[in-house]
């Protein structure tokens, strides 16, 4: 077969084809997914679904990318790169999830061995891409495979320097290997690769997407603003692309832009759900960031609508699993507690359904509930409620930590330790022991500051610096409070509580 090249700008199948990830707007308009141009030896008839799948893959629309690659395989059963693309949908590289067994099963559909797959690849470049997956989904620990995959993708980029996808996947591989949190040097290496190819490929979804990820911390976010303002316009057919811009907007405290980006993403998800005969979506990644944007913008009623909607969806899922056994599967409960804790941190509101089946829930949810009640009590200056909820935080926090392995203790365990220290400090404050309160809150700050910087809304719903600054202000230590809030402003620019704290401390 001859090598085909396809330029994808809002490419679509025939009118009878199913809608792909909000690609078709409510009025029938076909929305773009970005520009990809991946040379390959597949049949010309299979190029449209293949290139669409690649564009969706770069925007982390994994389920829809999988369907597109499978469609290309049906048209051309020997289309090697269509199996390569489908296998990559089993690696949510930046979301810390992968299924190597499923990926290898997909590759086995093409041929049972690496040699057999190489024989079906039409070019040396295609053989290199296929061999890279034998590394990514091969033997070794996840970290060992990730490190080796970086080297393989670097070699592919070196051998085919004009291949923008090689550059994009190389940059993504660097980001994906950072399992212990953000390493600035690694993120800047990724950014450097992308910056080099951006001028010639300003509409490539992978270049824009991974550039935003490379820059989405407060120190580097200004460098990502260009990509953030562009990505949603280039790929409005991908709901995740519409959301991704807010990684930069949140890091810069740009709340109207955060709301607009995530509202657009939620609407795209709603259109997709409607096309599949489903009801409005209430929970999810973009929905949570939308709630955060609303709260920081002072639009509490709009935030509450999505919080209540997410609880409704969570309770529907619980009702669908009757009995006394532990609840299983991906539940909306996680999102519901997440947005509810945001509300507790910002407004002091803690409102969960009275009929939650606590006996069927893992201890993590009990800890979320206790911490949310603690934040509400702190907000209301309710000493009795603070003491009760702090005691619950201590008990459930210990249970959650006890169930963690060593690796989790070094990661998520640190978040629990912050919450435990905050509870100790707020409890001491409620009893009038200001010295003990400050000591515990400073401990919480120290633990939190030692954690890797995380993109998006704060990992701890109420950052420790804010509580410490507010307590210092209340005790009349305004100079020290001003220093604490200035530090908080650098970590979480534009947060309402930080701006209020700066004003109250006289800054």
Secondary structure, DSSP 8 states (H G I E B T S, - for coil): ---B----SS----TTS---TT-B-TTS-B---------B-S-GGGHHHHHHHHHHHHTT-HHHHHHHHHHHHHH-TT-HHHHHHHHHTTEEGGGTEE-HHHHHHHHHHH-SSHHHHHHH-SSHHHHHHHHHHHHHTSSS-HHHHHHHHHHHHHHHHHHTTT-HHHHHHHHHHHHHT-TTS--HHHHHHHHHHHHHHHTT-TT-HHHHHHHHHHH-STTTHHHHHHHHHHHHHH-TT-HHHHHHHHHHHHHTT-HHHHHHHHHHHHHHHHHHHHHTT------SHHHHHHHHHHHHTT-HHHHHHHHHHHHHHHHHHHHTS-SSS---SS-THHHHHHHHHHHHHHH------TT--GGGS-HHHHHHHHHHHHHHHHHHT-HHHHHHHHHHHHHHHHHHHHT--HHHHHTHHHHHHHHHHHHHHHHHHHTT-HHHHHHHHHHHHHHHHHS---SSS-SSSS-HHHHHHHHHHHTT-HHHHHHHHHHHHHHSTT-HHHHHHHHHTT-
